[in-house]
């Protein structure tokens, strides 16, 4: 069976299938025609600007496979941090040839990569058609052309629309990446972008708050007063609203905030902006706080001792970091004692108040 036929027969909506075990291969800035104002992939990924040789690539994949649990499926090799289809065709084929070896021998189930919307065309997709690529992520960032221009993206919102159409024609699983807090953007604009993302019908989405990264153009704008980043509180609030819009349409949100790393934890890497190593957890905790407020408000007479039942896996989200939700709820509703009780019969996004 040809790879593209195999892909069409096996793609499932991410929400209905297990999260893949990802083997990340970072290619910082590789294939990028220019550097966006917010970007410094070397700082973000901690990887040096050097493309791996085929031998180095195989070593990285073999080494990462050691950490996979025996029954963890599916397994995907992912090329992140650059503009994959912006590479020269020979380099694309070389990277995919090395990765495809692991698919052929059964150690890996597929390949995915991230790229820019304006690199998606019939010619670039023909280059990869004979490889086991199942998922393509597009760095859309915004669906507002003025915001894209200020960010130095070099592509338009219409490029994203055309790219998604072409990818759907070839039955790829499609992920879209969007950013909040970009220069020239605001909450109304971000929510409009979210709706346009919904209209495109991707399989999944990543949401990233804009951070001021060292040695980026945005760092200079921040230091000169030209750019003001979102606060952590506003970043969490805005991403929460976008997350809820996407979830309402059954679009899976697989990440909120950058993946925490030692490099990001260095004070010299993130100059300013709504960075938190558990940003996604903060968003989920804010959602549970709102649910609890609504449920408690609906009660006419609250006792001094209150219990909130949630699914066992949702207990950390309900409690919040350092029990912040518990403390806020007790203060808001003048509750003397508040207990979080595990209830496996509840859905993971539900709660009940007793």
Beta strands, then each sheet from edge to edge (+ up, - down):
strand 1: 21-26
strand 2: 75-80
strand 3: 110-115
strand 4: 133-141
strand 5: 173-180
strand 6: 204-209
strand 7: 211-213
strand 8: 252-256
strand 9: 270-273
strand 10: 305-310
strand 11: 337-342
strand 12: 351-353
sheet 1: 1+ 2+ 3+ 4+ 5+ 6+ 8+
sheet 2: 7+ 9-
sheet 3: 11+ 10+ 12-
end
